[in-house]
């Protein structure tokens, strides 16, 4: 009997779409993209409906364990727009770790992360959540190795800012690049695991 051949996709998840194929609620679903995914396809490392960017889809049920439940931390990078100007002292606080609320309201101090102020990426399309250019705001590039629920949004809230837009652009070396919102790209199994820096997948 031949082993099952799994398939791997990346999606530029648009704003106001949930990372699910079915839901009892009236929401925009992955199935609304109109793409013919193979049976058993599911999302890995979900993004909430207000977040955008890189979403992994696969038929391989082992990916979550290999990527997010392994001892080896894996980097996720986000572009984040926040209201008002972020000061250097706040950047340093983010890097060193801030206290956020996690499950059951417990306090959690985030690990060291990489964060810097950037200019607005020219290739980004505007959406309704983005702060108008003439109003005070800051664009940040975040790289974290943790995946607490709404972690980046909670981190910027901890330094007194509100997250207006959040876009995941990469997980390890698997990048969104110039894939437009709503578009899907299939990649090979070898390329998929190599770019995610997962060595023990076979």
C-alpha positions in Angstrom: 0.0 0.0 0.0 1.4 3.4 -1.0 1.7 6.2 1.6 -0.8 9.0 1.3 0.7 12.0 -0.6 -0.1 15.1 1.3 -0.6 18.6 -0.3 0.5 22.0 1.0 -0.8 25.4 0.2 -0.2 29.0 1.4 -3.0 31.6 1.3 -2.9 35.3 1.6 -5.9 35.4 4.0 -7.8 38.6 3.4 -9.4 40.8 6.1 -12.8 39.7 7.4 -12.4 36.0 6.6 -12.2 33.3 9.3 -9.6 30.5 9.1 -12.2 27.7 8.7 -14.1 25.9 6.0 -17.4 25.6 7.9 -19.0 27.6 10.7 -22.5 27.9 12.3 -22.1 31.6 12.1 -22.7 34.0 9.2 -19.0 34.7 8.4 -16.8 34.6 5.3 -15.1 31.2 5.1 -12.1 29.6 3.3 -14.6 27.7 1.2 -15.9 31.0 -0.2 -12.6 31.4 -2.0 -13.9 29.0 -4.6 -10.7 26.9 -4.7 -11.0 23.1 -5.0 -9.0 22.0 -2.0 -8.5 18.2 -1.5 -10.5 16.4 1.2 -9.0 16.8 4.6 -7.4 20.3 4.0 -7.3 22.4 7.2 -5.6 25.6 8.3 -2.5 25.6 10.5 -1.7 28.5 12.9 -5.0 30.2 12.3 -5.5 34.0 12.0 -8.5 35.7 13.4 -11.0 37.3 11.0 -9.5 40.8 11.5 -6.0 39.6 10.8 -4.5 39.1 7.4 -1.6 37.4 5.7 0.1 34.1 5.5 -2.0 31.1 6.3 -0.9 27.5 5.8 -3.3 24.9 4.5 -2.5 21.2 4.3 -3.9 17.7 4.4 -1.1 16.7 6.7 -2.4 16.4 10.3 1.2 16.2 11.7 2.2 19.8 10.7 0.7 21.4 13.8 2.7 19.1 16.1 5.9 19.5 14.1 5.7 23.3 13.8 4.0 24.6 16.9 4.4 21.9 19.5 8.0 21.0 19.0 10.9 22.0 21.4 12.4 24.1 18.6 10.8 27.5 18.5 9.7 28.8 15.1 9.7 32.5 14.1 6.5 34.3 12.9 6.9 37.8 11.5 4.1 40.3 11.4 3.6 43.8 10.0 1.5 45.8 12.5 0.0 49.3 12.4 -0.8 50.9 15.7 -2.5 54.1 16.7 -0.2 57.0 17.7 3.6 57.2 17.7 5.6 54.4 19.5 8.5 55.7 21.6 11.9 54.0 21.9 11.2 53.1 25.5 8.0 51.2 24.4 10.0 49.3 21.8 12.5 48.2 24.4 9.7 47.1 26.7 8.3 44.9 23.8 11.7 43.4 23.1 12.4 42.5 26.7 8.9 41.2 27.4 5.6 42.6 28.5 2.8 41.1 30.7 -0.4 40.0 28.9 -3.4 38.1 30.0 -3.7 34.5 28.7 -6.1 31.6 29.5 -8.3 31.9 32.6 -7.0 35.5 33.0 -3.5 34.5 34.1 -0.6 36.9 33.7 2.1 35.9 31.2 5.3 37.7 30.4 6.3 37.4 26.8 9.7 36.2 25.7 12.3 38.3 24.0 11.2 39.3 20.5 12.4 41.4 17.6 10.5 44.6 16.9 11.4 47.7 14.9 9.7 50.7 13.4 9.3 50.6 9.6 7.8 52.7 6.9 4.5 51.5 5.4 5.2 48.7 2.9 4.4 50.1 -0.6 2.8 46.9 -1.9 0.1 46.8 0.8 -3.4 47.4 -0.3 -5.5 49.7 2.0 -8.4 48.3 3.9 -11.0 49.7 6.2 -9.1 49.1 9.4 -6.0 51.1 8.4 -5.4 54.5 10.0 -5.5 57.4 7.5 -1.9 58.6 6.6 -2.5 62.1 8.1 -3.4 60.7 11.5 -0.7 59.7 14.0 0.3 56.1 13.7 3.3 53.7 13.6 4.1 50.7 11.5 6.1 47.9 13.3 7.7 44.7 12.2 7.3 42.0 14.9 9.1 38.7 15.0 8.0 36.4 17.8 8.6 32.7 18.6 5.4 32.2 20.7 1.8 31.9 19.7 -0.4 32.9 22.6 -4.0 33.9 21.6 -4.0 37.4 20.1 -0.4 37.8 21.4 0.8 40.7 19.2 -2.5 42.6 19.7 -2.1 42.2 23.5 1.5 43.2 23.4 0.9 46.5 21.8 -2.0 47.1 24.1 0.4 46.5 27.1 2.4 49.5 25.9 -0.6 51.7 25.6 -1.4 51.4 21.9 -4.2 49.9 19.8 -3.5 47.6 16.9 -5.3 48.8 13.8 -4.0 46.3 11.3 -2.0 43.0 11.6 -0.5 41.1 8.7 1.5 37.9 9.1 4.2 37.9 6.4 6.2 34.8 7.2 6.7 31.7 9.3 10.4 30.9 9.4 11.5 31.2 5.7 8.0 30.5 4.3 7.0 33.9 3.1 4.0 35.6 1.7 6.1 37.6 -0.7 3.9 39.3 -3.3 1.0 36.9 -3.2 -2.2 39.1 -3.5 -5.0 38.9 -0.9 -7.3 35.9 -1.5 -4.8 34.1 -3.7 -3.4 30.6 -3.1 -0.2 28.9 -4.0 0.6 25.2 -3.8 4.1 24.2 -2.9 6.0 20.9 -2.8 6.3 18.9 0.4 10.1 19.2 0.4 10.0 23.0 -0.2 7.4 23.4 2.5 9.3 21.6 5.3 12.7 23.1 4.2 11.3 26.6 4.4 9.8 25.9 7.8 13.1 24.6 9.0 11.6 21.3 10.1 14.1 18.5 9.6 12.3 15.5 11.2 9.2 15.4 9.0 9.8 12.1 7.1 
